[in-house]
Amino acid sequence: MNPKAQVLITGVGLKPINYVFTDLITGQPSHTQIQVYDQYFKANIGTACAYELAMAGFRVHLVSRSEENLVRVKKCIEHHSAEAVVDYTSCDLNNEEKITQLVNSIGDDLPLYWVQSVGLGGGTVKVKDDNPYLLIEDIPSELVEAELTVLKNTITLMQKLLPRFRKQKETRICIISSMSAIRSVISGSMHMAAKGAISRFANAAMLELAKDRIFITDIRPGGVDTGMYDSEIVQKTVSKISSTYGYDWGHEGIRLMPPSAVGKMVVSVLTSEAHITSVNMVARGQWPHEGS
């Protein structure tokens, strides 16, 4: 296999399967399962993107703070494709010096693309109970800092990568934000504000950098079955939110899309003859609202 390009993918992670959600149409589990030897995990968006891109012929460079998870994902990808080329770097994206080392370590034999999928569930930042959905009076300073850290890390990594991107004939970037960037919900003020900031950054950068043949896509998934919704606290909160849109998720079950759906969309964006500027996507049966 001759790779088309290499793709830097941040936020690669796995979580244990603590709850099984099902697809509205098929009734099958809605998570993307990763098997390493006799252990099974839920892939997050970064992991699913890495898998789908590797299967599509890209060389992938995985980034996470957890080297253990990076090794697991690498083994899984290579098990499914002996021709896959998978590199990885354990890196704390809160450390600017480490980011510089990461960027300098990537070879220049192929064009470099970038998928930025860092989020609260990716391991870079943590929130209590994995729950970002809190009423205004319950928002702790730790959640504010965690949410804004994702934006900070995105900007810092972009700054470090730009000199290389500007030398390339073409660069493609997918910034995974969220449908929370364009629709608000009760208990979501901080989460929506942070996702909106990342989405607006992506759009502003898209306008600023297109002249340099750097083509950015803002991908906005709704709820994704990454393990973040497995806890009872998050499920109860999201079920209450769903009722404001006329859904009874407390009875019907929460509807989430598999991370593989996002991964397949990223492949489409990075291989399209067009510059796809943004994508909104939600699970079948999840509220399809695109505005507050």
N, C-alpha and C positions, 0 to 999 in steps of 0.2 A: 504494500500500500504506500503510495506517495502522498503524504499529507498536503492538503490544499493550503493550510496556514496553521499556525499554532494559536491556541486560545488560552489566555490567562483567565482562570475561573476562581473567583473568591467565594468565601462562605460555604465551602464544601463540608457537609456534616451528615451525621446519622443519629437516629434516636431509637431506643428500644420500642417495640410494638406493645404499647400499654392499653390501647383501645383500637377497635376495628370499626371504622365507618364504612358505609357501603354506597355504591353508585346508584343513583336514582333509576337508571334504565336497566343496567345489567344485574344489579344486586350483588356484584362482586366487591371485594375490598377496594377502597378508593386510594389507598396509599401505593407508592412505588416501592416494592420490596427489594432489598439488597441482601443477598446471601453470601456470607463469608464462612467457608467450611460449614459447620453445623449451627451457625448463629444467623438470626434473621433480624433485620433492622428496617426502619422507615427511612428512605432517602429524603433529604431536603432538596430545595430547588437547585442549589449549586451542584450537588451530587448528580441529580437527574440531568442537568445540563451537560455535565462532564460525560456521562454515559452516552447520551444521545449524540453529542458532537463527536465522540470517539468512534461510535458506530457509523457516523456519516463521513468519516475519513479525516477528521482534523486531529492534529497532535494537541493534546490537552496538558495544561500545566495547572495542577490543583493547588489551592492555597487554603490553609486553615491553621488555627492554633494547635489543633490536636493531631500530632503525627500518627497516633494510633488509628484515627479515623481515615487519614490520608492513605495509609498503607492498606486498610480494608477496602477502600473505594478503588484503589489501583488494582488490587488483586481481583476484585469483582469484574472490572472492565476487561482486564487481560484474560480472565477466564472465558468471557463471552467472545473475545476477538483476539486471537494470537498475534494479529498484525497491529493492534492498537499500540500507539506510542503515548505513554503516560508518564509525565514528570510531576514532581510535587515539591512544595516548599512549606515547611512549618513556619508560620510567620504571624506575629502579633501586629495587626494593622493599627493598633494604637501607638506603635513605636515607629517613629518616622525614620530612624536609622535602619531598622529592619526592613522597612518598605524600600528604602534606597538599595539595600543589599539584594532584595528580591528582584527588583527591576534590572539591576546590573548583572544578575546571574542568568538571565534568559538569553539564550543564543539568538543570533541574528541571521540564521540560515533560511528562515522562513518569515513571511509577514506575520506580525503579531496583532491579534484581535483581543478583545477584552469583554468578559461577562462579569459584571459587578452584581453579585447576589447577596451581599452582606445584609443580614437582618438580625432581629433580636433572637431568633432561634438558631443562628449559625455558629454560635460559640464565641464570637468576638465580644459581645456584650450580653449581660444577663439581666433578667427581671424576675421578681418573685413570682413563683408558680407559673412562669412562662406567660403571664397574663398582662398584656398592655392595655386592656379594656377596663378603665377605672373612671368612676365619677370624678368630677373636677376636685371636690374636696378631699378625695382619697389619693390624688396623684403625689407620690413621694419625689423628692429631688433626685433620687437615684434613677427613677424612670425617665425624668426629663433629660438627665445626663446621658443615659443609655441611648435614648432615641436620637439625640443630637449627635452622639458619637458616630452613628452610622453615616450621617451627612458629612461630618468632618473627615472620616476615613475615605469616603468617596472622593471628596475634593482633593485630599492629600495624594491619594494614589493617582488621580488624574493628572495632577501637577507633575508627578514624577515620571509618568509615562509619555507626556506630551512631546518632549524633545525627540523621542524615538518615533512616535506616531507621525510627526510632521515630516520625517525623512522618507516615509513609506509612500508607495504609489497610491495605496488606498488603505484605510483603516476602518474597521467596523466595530462598534461598541454597543452592547446591550446593557442598559442599566435597569435592573429589576426593582421597580418601586412597588406600587400596590394600587388596587382600586380604592384603597383608603385615601389615596391622594386626591381623588375627585368626588368622593361621596362621604358624607359625615354620618355618624351614628351616635346615639346616646352611649355614654361611657367611652367614647373614642376621641375626645378632644385632643389629647397629647399625641396619640398615635397618628391621627389624621393630619395633624399639623406637621409632624416630622416627615411623613410620607409625602405630603404635599410639597414640602421644601425640597426633597430629593427629586421629585418629578419636575418641579420648576427649574431646579438646577440643570437637569438633563435637557430640558427644552431650551434654556438659555445657552447652554454649551453647544447644543445642536446647531443653533443659529450662528454662534460665534466661530465654530470650527469647520463648518461645511466647506468653506472656501479652501481649507487645507486638505480636502478629500478625507476628512474624518467624519464618518457618518454614524450618528448616535440614534439609537432607538430606545424609547421609554416603554418598557413592558410592564403593564399593570395587572397582575393577577389578583383575583379575589381570594377567598379562603382556600388554602392548599393543605392537603393532608400530609404534613411534615412531622407530626408528633406534637406540635405546639398546642393542638386542640385536645390532646389526650386527657389532660387533667380535668377533674370534675368541676373545679372552679371556673376554668375557661369555658367549658361546655355550658354551664348554667348561665354565665354572662352572655355568651353568644346567642343562646336560645332566647334570652330576654330581648336582645337587640333585634333578633329576627321577627319578634312579635310586632315591632313598630312598623315593619314592612308588610305585615299581614300573613306571615308564615308561622306555622306551629312546629318549630324544630324540636321543642321539648317532647312532642309526641311522635313526630315523623322522623326525627333524627337529623343531625347536622349534615348538610351537603357540602362536600369539599371535592376539589379536583385533584387528580394525581400530579405530583411534581413532574412526571414524564410529559404531561401535556404542555407544561412550560418549556421543558427541554426541547420538545419537538418544534415549538414555536420559535425558539432561539435558533435552531438549525435553519428554519425557513427564512428568518430574518438575515442570517449571516450568509446565506447562499442566494438570496433573491437578486435579480437584476435591477431591482428598484431600491431606493432608500426608503424603507418603511419607518416612518417617524414615530409611531406609537401603536400599541396594541392593548386593547381592553379584553379581558377574558375571565369568565367565572364558570364554576361547575354547573352542570345541568341541575336545575332545582334550587340553585342559590340565587338570591335576589339580584336581578340584572340592572340595578339602578346605576346610572352614570353621573349622577349629580346629587347634591344635598336635597 
